[in-house]
Each structure stands twice: as structure tokens, then as C-alpha cells.
């Protein structure tokens, strides 16, 4: 039975306001997606890193992927993240992967993920009946806003966690949950699993597991990656 990392990378990253999709933006001498793939490829427990891109993506082939022998490119990206994940899972099943294989869905725009964090997650969830996600407890005070962007209420943060990726579930159950629960309330893989009545486990993540969403995030990501390089040296 395989352990597969699946990266949906067919989005256009509209919130970045850039001319190219955010996964292809330059970051510390490479692109964002190159850092992400390299981090997951460095996890020894992962048998395959599958990246879902758009059928008409021309930028992927411009990158150098030498030495990534466990990398698979799936040109079946959809119009939404959920659709890309579903299409990727379909492609994996068609290629003969076991329906009960573990799949770790990870944002292509989270380039600072630490391989050892993923290894720990895999170890903790290996025998779990449902699966789980990386997440961090909410530390800031939460405010609800009204239509005029004034504070309408303060929300208690006790018990609240901020979801990250990877999110780790069995291949076929995740596919079925996404298909059956598809809708605006499904904002990540865990929410689809929750909709089936199951409760994914929360695995303590890291504040450094940053998702590149806005322009300033690139600068933060560069600092995190530079710090990680210094620590290794």
C-alpha cells in the first residue's frame, strides 16, 4: 500500500495579483512549486509525489526536475482545487494505486513545509481509522465584522485551530467524500471528510508552514527558507 503526496497546482493565484500563477513565482533562486516538491520528495516515507497541473500548463516543462525519481505529473487539473484533487485521485486509481492508499494533499504554495514534520504526521496517523491534518491553535483574538467593517462581536478562540496541509486521508474515501459533498462549504479535504460524519485528527503543525497567498508572503517564505538553510549548515 502506497503513501502518496498529491499537490493540486492548477490554480491561477488571483489574490497574488501577479502575471503568472503563484506556484511559478520566483523564490530563493527557484520557483515556489520547486521548493514544495523538493520538501515532500525528501520525506522518506512518501512513495510518490504527484502534481496535478492544467492540461495547457506550459511552465512546468521549463523547470529542471532531474533527480526526482518519485515525481509524477498529472495533467488533469480542474476549475477548482476540489476538482483538481478529485481528478488526481481518479488518475491514481486508474494507474493501479490501491483504494486504501494514504494520500497527503498539500498546497503547492506551501513551500516551507519541513520534511520531518510530514514524517511525524505519517507516523502518528498510520493506524488511524480516519486520517487527519496539520493545524496550529489560533493564537489571536478573533473579531466578527459587520457590513461596514466594524467589529460586530468578539469570538472565543478556545478550541479553534487553523488548518494547514498536508491533509492525510485514504484515497477512495477522500475521493468519494469530495464528490458527494462538493459545494461552497467544502474548503479543504478535511471539511469533505467531516461532512460524512467522521472526525479527522488534528496534528500540531508549524507557524513556519506558510501558504503563499499575498505578495508579502513571498518575502516571509524567503526568510523561512533562508533560516532553514542556515540551521542545516
C-alpha positions in Angstrom: 0.0 0.0 0.0 1.4 3.4 -1.1 1.8 6.7 0.7 1.3 9.4 -1.9 1.7 13.2 -1.7 -0.8 14.9 -4.0 -0.2 18.6 -4.9 -3.1 20.4 -6.7 -1.2 23.0 -8.7 -3.7 24.1 -11.4 -4.8 27.4 -9.8 -4.1 30.9 -11.1 -3.4 32.5 -7.7 -5.6 35.5 -8.4 -5.1 37.0 -4.9 -1.4 37.4 -5.6 -2.1 40.0 -8.3 0.8 38.5 -10.4 1.0 37.9 -14.1 1.8 34.2 -13.6 0.3 31.6 -11.2 1.8 31.9 -7.7 3.2 28.3 -7.8 5.6 29.6 -10.5 6.7 32.8 -8.8 10.5 33.0 -8.1 11.5 32.2 -4.5 15.2 32.0 -3.4 16.5 31.1 -6.8 13.7 28.6 -7.7 10.0 28.6 -8.1 7.5 28.2 -5.3 6.5 24.7 -6.5 10.0 23.5 -6.9 10.6 24.2 -3.2 7.4 22.4 -2.3 8.1 19.3 -4.4 11.6 19.1 -3.1 10.4 19.2 0.6 7.9 16.4 0.0 10.3 14.4 -2.1 12.7 14.5 0.9 10.2 12.6 3.1 11.4 9.0 3.1 8.0 7.5 3.9 6.4 9.0 0.7 6.5 6.7 -2.2 5.2 9.1 -4.8 4.8 12.9 -5.2 2.0 13.5 -7.7 1.5 17.1 -9.0 -1.8 18.0 -10.7 -1.4 20.7 -13.3 -3.6 22.1 -16.0 -3.6 20.4 -19.3 -2.4 23.5 -21.0 0.3 24.3 -18.5 3.5 25.2 -20.4 5.6 26.5 -17.5 6.1 23.1 -15.8 8.3 21.7 -18.5 10.6 24.7 -18.3 11.7 23.7 -14.9 14.5 21.2 -14.1 13.3 18.1 -12.4 16.4 15.9 -12.6 16.8 13.6 -9.6 13.1 13.5 -8.7 12.6 9.8 -9.5 9.4 9.6 -7.4 7.7 12.5 -9.1 4.6 12.1 -11.3 2.9 14.8 -13.3 -0.8 14.6 -13.8 -2.2 17.0 -16.5 -5.8 16.8 -15.3 -6.3 20.0 -13.3 -9.8 21.2 -12.8 -11.5 24.6 -12.4 -11.4 24.4 -8.6 -9.0 22.9 -6.0 -11.5 20.2 -5.1 -11.9 19.3 -8.8 -8.1 19.0 -9.3 -7.8 16.8 -6.2 -10.7 14.6 -7.4 -9.2 14.3 -10.9 -5.8 13.5 -9.4 -7.3 10.8 -7.3 -9.1 9.3 -10.3 -5.8 9.3 -12.2 -4.1 7.5 -9.4 -6.8 4.8 -9.2 -6.6 4.4 -13.0 -2.8 3.9 -12.7 -3.5 1.0 -10.3 -2.9 2.5 -6.9 -4.8 0.8 -4.0 -8.0 2.4 -3.0 -6.8 2.4 0.7 -3.5 4.1 0.0 -2.8 7.1 2.1 -2.9 10.4 0.2 -1.4 13.6 1.7 -2.9 16.5 -0.1 -0.6 19.5 0.2 -0.9 23.1 -1.2 1.7 23.7 -3.9 2.0 27.2 -2.5 3.3 26.0 0.9 7.0 25.7 0.1 8.3 25.9 3.7 6.9 22.6 4.9 9.5 20.7 6.9 10.0 17.0 5.8 10.4 15.9 9.4 7.0 17.4 10.2 5.4 15.3 7.5 7.3 12.2 8.7 5.9 12.7 12.2 2.4 13.2 10.8 2.6 10.0 8.8 3.8 8.1 11.9 1.0 9.4 14.1 -1.8 8.7 11.6 -0.5 5.4 10.2 -3.1 3.3 12.1 -5.8 6.0 12.4 -9.2 4.9 11.1 -10.0 8.4 9.6 -6.8 10.4 9.0 -6.0 14.0 9.9 -4.5 17.3 9.1 -1.7 19.6 10.2 -3.0 22.6 12.1 -2.0 25.2 14.6 -4.1 26.5 17.6 -5.5 30.0 16.9 -3.4 32.5 19.0 -5.0 35.8 18.1 -8.3 37.3 19.2 -11.0 36.8 16.6 -13.4 39.6 15.6 -16.6 39.3 13.6 -17.2 42.2 11.3 -20.5 43.8 10.2 -21.3 45.2 6.7 -19.4 48.4 7.4 -16.3 46.5 8.5 -16.8 47.5 12.1 -16.5 44.9 14.9 -19.8 43.2 15.5 -18.6 40.7 18.1 -15.5 39.0 19.6 -15.4 35.3 19.1 -13.9 32.9 21.7 -10.8 31.2 20.3 -10.7 28.3 22.8 -10.6 25.1 20.9 -10.1 26.7 17.5 -7.3 25.6 15.2 -6.1 27.0 11.9 -6.0 24.3 9.2 -2.8 23.7 7.2 -1.7 21.0 4.8 -0.8 18.2 4.3 -4.2 16.7 4.9 -3.9 12.9 5.0 -6.7 10.5 4.1 -7.3 7.2 2.3 -7.6 7.6 -1.4 -11.0 6.3 -2.2 -12.8 7.5 0.9 -11.4 11.0 0.2 -12.5 10.9 -3.4 -16.0 9.8 -2.5 -16.3 12.5 0.2 -15.2 15.2 -2.2 -17.7 14.1 -4.9 -20.6 13.6 -2.6 -20.0 16.8 -0.6 -19.0 19.1 -3.3 -20.1 22.7 -2.6 -19.0 26.1 -1.3 -18.8 24.8 2.3 -16.0 22.3 1.2 -13.0 24.5 1.6 -10.4 21.7 2.2 -10.2 17.9 2.2 -11.0 17.7 5.9 -14.3 19.5 5.6 -15.4 16.9 3.0 -14.5 14.1 5.4 -16.3 15.9 8.2 -19.4 16.1 6.1 -19.5 12.3 6.1 -19.8 12.3 9.9 -16.2 11.5 10.6 -13.7 13.5 12.7 -10.2 13.9 11.4 -7.4 14.2 13.9 -5.5 17.4 14.5 -1.7 17.1 14.2 0.2 20.0 15.6 1.8 21.8 12.7 4.1 24.8 12.5 3.7 28.6 12.1 6.5 28.3 9.5 4.3 26.2 7.2 3.2 29.4 5.5 0.9 29.4 2.5 1.9 31.9 -0.2 -1.3 33.9 -0.8 -0.5 37.6 -0.9 2.7 39.4 -2.3 4.2 39.9 1.2 4.0 36.2 1.8 6.9 35.6 -0.7 9.2 37.7 1.5 8.2 35.8 4.6 8.7 32.5 2.8 12.2 33.6 1.7 13.2 34.4 5.3 11.9 31.0 6.5 13.7 29.1 3.8 16.9 31.0 4.4 16.7 30.3 8.1 16.2 26.6 7.5 19.3 26.6 5.2 21.4 28.2 7.9 20.1 25.7 10.5 21.2 22.8 8.3 24.6 24.3 7.8 
